[in-house]
Amino acid sequence: MSVVAMREATEGRSFAASLLPIMGAVFVAFLVIGVAMPVLPLYVHDGLGFGTFVVGLVAGSQFAASLISRPWAGHYSDGRGAKRAVAAGLLAASTSGLIYLCSLLLRGAPEASVAVLLLGRGVLGGAESFIITAAVSWGLAIVDSRNTGKVIAWVGSAMFAAFAIGAPVGSALYAGYGFAAIAGVTALAPLVTLLLIAPLPAVVPVPRSRLSFAKVFGSVWVPGFGSALGSVGFGAMTTFAALLFADRGWTQGWLAYTVYAAAFIIARVLFSHASDKFGGAKVALFCVLIETAGQALMWLAVRPELALVGAALTGFGFSLVYPGFGVEAVLRVPAQSRGLAMGAYTAFLDLAQGIASPALGLVARGAGLNVVFLVSAVTVLCAAFVASWLMVNPPTVGGQQR
């Protein structure tokens, strides 16, 4: 079915009715990532006996794999079709669960077990890249082009809703049945999701001319760098929040993830239009300051309630950092290069997470878990200087200033 035919087929239906099945696929796919978020650091640290650097390495390996596979995911989605790319990602996610189970069989040899676990995280990172890249592309193909921003916001909200729900589910499964339950859910849930997308119509890929990645990269690297700095707070939350709660003797560390994701979704729902209305750099600057305050509260927290407020501010701020800098990236390239621009822009986040998690692990080992959030706050604050530079140097496309 062609893109035009797809849009004609969805004409007359609501935006939600057209997009919800794809959002459902994204939700279930990222649920398997969410269930591991609060328990993976505990399993590697307490179950296998490794320090915080290895914890960060295991967590960061997923983002490194996402970075490496993102160009492949984009080319595959464009060349073979978004539906097929989502299916490939789901199969890879299921495979990662099987690799998790293999790592459990080697638990008597911790080094071998964590090496296999690293492989599983890498496969899951590639799966994530395929699923989210193709899902957005699929959504953009079946709805009116005037809803481009809305598609990205809704798909992103489905992803973080999965994180919010996955955190308590994962904690309960881990407490009751151990890491084997996490591995089992990771292996089975994506296969169930394949049944959800099977009846959905595919979109025939549209041939596109090959553009220079280097030139596009040169146009978007500044907002990409700003977004990368701003994403460090996300890495600190997903990797070290549960360990901070455990280290302080606070129960229910999964609440930090849930509060973070809930605040993220609320900000996306209420203010997703802000970057278009007020300018991406201005919104990014404002939200970076909110995220910085949240990380600082995590550093200073002496009670779990204060840490949860910090988690909420971090989620609320980071929610609009990515689209804010993203608007600046898109406006710096011609319209026909915007897909490639978003791919290059998003790669900065993958790179940041692949580096930040192990680096913050070294900080935790040398200075303590709470200092991780101080370092993260300072790093995120540096993104404010990037946003300020972008405000002074607005984008020009085709020789015309915005």
Steps between C-alpha positions, in 0.01 A plus 500: 500500500646839402540795733214682324275197529590467866397858568178453307429189705544691824313808382187553703642319799633692796868560549495276805327211321767508231796516735397299806592154362851619423521666841392168651789325328742764629353474850541123528843507338630760745330331791770233479760775532310660786474184708879467501579863582468491880623141548791462259736718708401306813548165326845589366609664827348264759429183303824477302717703739634765263573864579333814373724529193379165367144601590541809283667297225212252484242780496692707246555209260136523391540864401829430323331229294214740420754752372671248275177354362302823450620572144433137407154523656419812300621353171316172566176679583523719190605217269300202628204668667424623852279204594771252411756703697276502811457123468877453470549710812246297695671174402835644609349609833370149559844362419654726764274336760630158400855632536410624850395144585831369370685743727312353797631155415853639541435672832761280666760674283416871548741628234352272234147577618544876477666464158192317369279757670690774316423320174131486590495870580668571167238302309225680690658834410485410132140387542407830666656693213304306239169520687495871583646616168259293293198571721538876457550454125193278482290750691610790281403301189141431607394837641477848357836676468371785717515262797872425474585643841200334657605159371847538650355618833242223524742223411748638751230511765417133437865420553525680833164366615656158454795609714265631771298179518794271437693625803259374772418187298868420464568563868214270603610225262860525617402493867274199450676292237845646438667606178366192321155663498644812335665284236178307439291815452764644269489187286120458485346850493645601160365181344151586625542848351563347158139379510389860561672640193438203268156621375614861451552611139858553391634803319691454176832683540550807284838518318707794617820654372808438714611821674830591659499396863813704568338824384186440703708406802687827471172690509351327807796425722457804727136426600594131506780573745263703716249216503775252588604707802137532606447123478761421765235552768295225337801266510563579866137428586468171313831358619556628853167609655417151629853457638475838675176398669648165603820664626300740716279221634191641328244251376314494169776647286289424194284801594776730375465357149122517509493860627760597242307344212164638620639854513653449156165395351308785668743754356470346153120499514461855629788681330596308185412810295734730694806460276301596192337796673790649695806362321695182561806664658294700752304194608817292521668763719206522739463123527873436542489722810207298636684174434813637668298589810359147506844338488627736769212392725592136442855584610389687814208274596503380859150353479338292225223758450759762399663254261162431340444874449841508333402209278178678399683823413757303303229328297301817443805691384651233278164438332527825304879519471502246218224660286633849575847429365337280234308795355828688475659206318217463250492873419868490410455272198280508188165324522612207284779421747300506823477123539875465475539797734288333768703182464826689548350704783374195688837330465640759742270366771614143438864609516441697820331209674765253385771720655318652796388183679848345534652842579245564773574149628861603551379808688283284724787265575739782586276757667168339591162450340357840592792677329388339174205739501719802575718420197187441294352835611816688396507318165134574429554864593763523225216439252363841605803667342436310176135614503610858561738482203219370280280790607769747395565309176155408362484247216522605138363278225537602138656830605194612697510547874220352703 
